[in-house]
Amino acid sequence: MKCALITGGSRGIGRAICIKLAEESDYHIIINYRSNLEAAKETLAQVVALGNTGEILKFDVANFDDVNQSLDTWFDSNKESVIEVIVNNAGITKDGLFMWMPKEDWDAVINISLNGFFNVTNYLMKKMLRNRYGRIINMVSVSGVKGTPGQTNYSAAKGAVIAATKALAQEIGKRKITVNAVAPGFIKSDMTADLDEKELKKLIPINRFGEAEEVANLVSFLASKKASYITGEVININGGIYS
Amino acid sequence: MNITEIISKTNDFLVDEFEAEIDELQPDANLKDTLELDSLDFVDLVVSVETEFGVKLVAEDFVGVETLQQFYNLIEAKLN
């Protein structure tokens, strides 16, 4: 069974990616979540409603041991399966001015976005190399490309993942494994629910926030064989914000 | 498992999985050159050893391993 693993797949952009991959690929969809079981179940229901198969898999991407144990257990029950697509989507924001930023907020954001990328991708790397084919898609942000005031922690984490994307792409390209980053701007989701869209859209040439499905369309393309010659790229999807 | 059995079993999977010619598999032959391994190919070697012998090799284990004999010795050391 060929699978796509989407971390943080229960809600928002992650959910949209699960649904789009279910719609446009034959991959068995593994929906990772950390805390919101109900949301994960709802995502799975939508995947199944599209005629695809999927399952939910709980682990905290920031916790190295949890990732290893959960995936060990999963592979014990799915010995013939291959995870061909990894979408490193799990992330959080803990915004605030850097001068007031508690270390916990710095660490929490770095641990999920950056160390989460390491924990999940590193675990699966040998298997993917053996498979001699794969797609790794790292969800980053316009904040990681140009930096956003009030998000020094988030910008640092996403910027680091962008650099890791470029390095890893060069390491493993010859095994037909591509590694790309997708950098959304303002996308309607829980993460942007508190933002003033009316005011912020003045900064966006397309004059609106994006939809999660629009991001999912791009991820689905990068996860497909059609994107076989694209690697090490950071693809902005932000309505034209200069980045 | 003695060293003769290790050599035999190792050579078998090197022929089957790495397309090595049995005649090339001389104890003093260079492991990397003989098998035409690049750095990523070591993952295949590690997995094969794990599958065949049930021992896990890590990158540090290969430090100083240049010849096939040294590779056989490494597996023997790991087994014992």
Interface residues (C-beta under 8 A of the other chain):
Chain A: K126 L129 R130 E171 I172 K174 R175
Chain B: D38 L40 V43 D44 V46 V47
